[in-house]
Amino acid sequence: MLVAPGSGFGKVGEQFIRISLTASDEALETALSRIAALRLFPG
């Protein structure tokens, strides 16, 4: 899996991240749960 800053997509992407979809759905769900647990993003 690869995670990259959204700023590569210009100013509108600055508040986002890009996650590759080359991993299984289960692996992506696990990764997203771990990211959410960090509470890095408001809302």
Secondary structure, DSSP 8 states (H G I E B T S, - for coil): --EEEGGGG-GGGTT-EEE-S-S-HHHHHHHHHHHHHHT-S--
